[in-house]
């Protein structure tokens, strides 16, 4: 396993607007079943752009195992 700063998306706050997906340079985020955002951690470069563009502050970068 690897430790890395990864987006932690609070789905209680997330509106599934897709801004994070459009902003992500590695396309590591995607909308699943039109109700949640899924992460492919192996593609994430820990840039934090997704958290910066989230209009409702539903994303925080956290050090996590994957």
Beta strands, then each sheet from edge to edge (+ up, - down):
strand 1: 3-9
strand 2: 29-32
strand 3: 36-39
strand 4: 59-65
sheet 1: 1+ 4-
sheet 2: 2+ 3-
end
